Amino acid sequence: MARSLILFDGVCAFCNAGVGFLQHHAVGDPFGYVPSQSDVGQRLLRERGIASGSPGSMVLIEDGAVYMRSAALVRIARRLNWPWNLAQWAVVIPEGVRDVIYNLIARNRYRLGRNQVCRIPRPGMPGDG
């Protein structure tokens, strides 16, 4: 599988923790990480017709397709190690139901913490430097 890009809220402590989790539990090195607030992140959102203020979510760009909210998380789970990859089976839950839960968490994510600056992607990731 080709490397996919994950756009995330760089000032959200919960989202940053999620990126750290993915870096630790992804099999191989399948993802690049780009803060949505960065110049690269803003360009990628614009190119895909996503309003810069609208995602409020992790965005996955995989093989040219864009996935948001729970659809992104289900696809990301496929590339995690055991037992975390079992989360991909959430696909059997209707997307509308998954997104209700996702949106509830997304709306409250800043209550879990907010960073003063965006996470800096590790070397070799798009937008690093």
N, C-alpha and C positions, 0 to 999 in steps of 0.2 A: 504494500500500500504506500502511496506517496505521502509526503509530509503534509499535514494539515495545519491551518492557522487557527488559533483561538484568540478572539478579541475579548477582553475583559475590562471591567471597571477598575482602573489602576489605583483609585483612592479608596476603594472599598476593602476594608481589612478582611472581611469574609471571602471576597473574591480572590484576594491575594493569597489567602490560606488555601483556597481551592487550587490555585496555580501551583503552589508548593506541593500540594497533595498529588496533583497530576504529574509533576516532574519526578516525584518519588515512585509513583505506582504505575506509570505508563510502561508498557513493554517496548524496549528499544527507546528510540527518541522520535516518536511520530509527530510531535506537535511543536510549532513555533508559537510564541506568546507575544501579543501586542496589546498594550493598554489602549483602550478605545479613545482616551483623551489625547494620545500622542498624534503627531502630524501623520504618521503612517496609518494609525488606526482610523483617524478621521477620513483620510483618503480612501482607505478600503471600504469604509461604510458608505461614503458618497458614491464610489464606483458601483456599489451593489444596490443603490437606491434606498439605503436605510438612513433615516434622519439621525443626525449625531446625538440628539437627546433622547431618542426613542428606545434604543435597545434595552436599557435597564436590565440587561441580561448578558450572559456569555453568548458569543456568536462564534459558530464554527464554520470555517470555509474549508470544504473538503472536495477535491476533484472538481473545483469550479462551482459547486453548489453551496448555498448558504442555509445553515440550520440555526434556529434560535430556540431559546427557552428549553423545554424538556426534550425536544427533538435533538438538540445539540448534545445534551447530557447523555441520552441513550446511545447516540453514535460514539461519543467519547468513551463511554463505558466499554465498548467492544475492544478497546485498545489498552485496557488496564490489566494488571495481573490478578491472579486469584486471591481472594474471593470477590474483589471489587468488580470484576467483569460480569458478575451475575446481575449487576444493575441493568445491563442491557435488556434483560427480560421484562423490564418495566414497559417495554414496547407493547405488551399485551393489554396494558391499561390504555383506554382511549386518550388520545393526545389532549383533548379538551379538559379532561379530569387532571391529567398530569400538569397541564399548564396552570390550572387554578392553584395548585399547590406551589408550583414554581413561582408564580406571580406574587403569592402571599409572602414567600421568603424574599423575593426581589424587592418588594415594597418596603420591607423591614430590615434590609441588609445593613443600613447605616447604623441601626441601633446596636449592631454587633461590633461596631468599630469603624472608624474612618481614619485613613492615613492623611498626613499633610501633603505628601507628594506621591506621585505615581511610582509604582514598582518599576525598577529598571530591568529590562529583559537581560537574561544572561548572554554572554558572548556568543555570537553566531546566530542570534535570533533576529528576525526582521525588526528594523527600527532601533537597533542597538548602536547608536553612534552616528 
